[in-house]
Amino acid sequence: MQDHLRIEEAERFIITCYRELGKTQDEIQARLQAIRESFAAKGYYEHTAEELSHGAKMAWRNSNRCIGRLFWESLHVFDERHVTSEEEMVQALLHHIEYATNGGKIRPAITIFAPATGEGPRPRIWNQQLIRYAGYETADGVLGDPVSLPLTRLCESLGWRGERTRFDVLPLVVQMDDRPPRYFDIPKELVLEVPLRHPEYPAFSQLDLKWYGVPIVSNMRLEIGGIDYWAAPFNGWYMGTEIGARNLADQDRYNMVPKMAEIMGLDTSRDITLWKDKALIELNIAVLHSFKEDGVSIVDHHTASQQFQLFEQREKKEGRDMTGDWTWLIPPISPAATPIFHSLYNNRIETPNFFYRDEPRSGACPIHADTLTCPVHKS
């Protein structure tokens, strides 16, 4: 990006950010002047801790694909721009996992490492999410999560060996500057997992399914005022459909809908019986029931849609134009039963924001995009 465009991005962000923070016009002008001087002297500028914190919250607020934006102001920001080693980086990530998990009462958080500008370190995270299950290719098909096949192969090439179950938690894979990537196992006690059971079908427990409690997305670029943060993992809590209607249900993921139908004794010989729909609903009931019974934060899609309506009302009250990607905001089950289905949204992209990246490959930069994720809830 050319310098004049970067300065314009910086100035646009500062004016909006400082006004929202209640800064005076003199404070705004002083900061703009300092930024211009920094560009003239160094070719870039750096965010203050206050700017970084509010900018990250604005990025969540501007995330068109996220249904959970009502809680954008509650995001806790960990400023880790000073980190220069892989060990320090991993300690920060483990602290994030522990803080966000909070014994099941999940807290939205983001950990921000050094940006792509300036003379500091260049941290990278290869994981799609900080916590995710491995996927192994076998003669009988994929064991575990098929979406994790590339990262699992990478981890194994680095020397990692999983237990080869359907739910092996992958290690953290990080890289600093041009050094080779390294893996670090996540202590088991930090990973909150929920064994899945159904309130009306005891046989469901025999499937031995489970899912991790906190979706910490680590595959997106955070852009604030023209500065790119390539390593900035963040989390909210799950919406039940992300697990029950996608991760466990998709044919190219765990493909549990036929198993659920079998447990229910449904007629699967013809699609007209709507056996897939019935099984999908019960699979989602199992997820919501299990998380709630274990005291782990989760939201159903109807409640999430109502919360999004409240977010819309608050944005209108603040005089901000509402943006959204309708195709992502509607839930994957019963979308017509939610108010979002009957609404229209402007999909204009505002900044600060989160942006998708390319898949990591061996020998390439660890930049990754997970097409199933949104900045806070999708998995």
ABEGO torsion letter per residue (X at the ends): XBAAAAAAAAAAAAAAAAAAAGBBAAAAAAAAAAAAAAAAAAGBBBBBAAAAAAAAAAAAAABAABAAAAAAAABBBBBAAABABAAAAAAAAAAAAAAAAGGGBBBBBBBBBBBABEABBBBBBABABABBBBBBBBAAEBBEBAAAAAAAAAAAAAGBBBAGBABBBBBBBBBBEABBBBBBBBBAAABBBBBBBBAABAAAAAAGBBBBABBBBAABBBBBGGBBBABBBBBBBBBAAAAAAAAAABAABAGAAAAAAAAAGBBAABAAAGAAAAAAAAAAAAAAAAAAAAGBBBBBAAAAAAAAAAAAAAAAAAGBBBBBBAAAABBABGAAABAAAABBBBABBBOBBBBBBBBBBBGBBBBBBBAABBAAABX
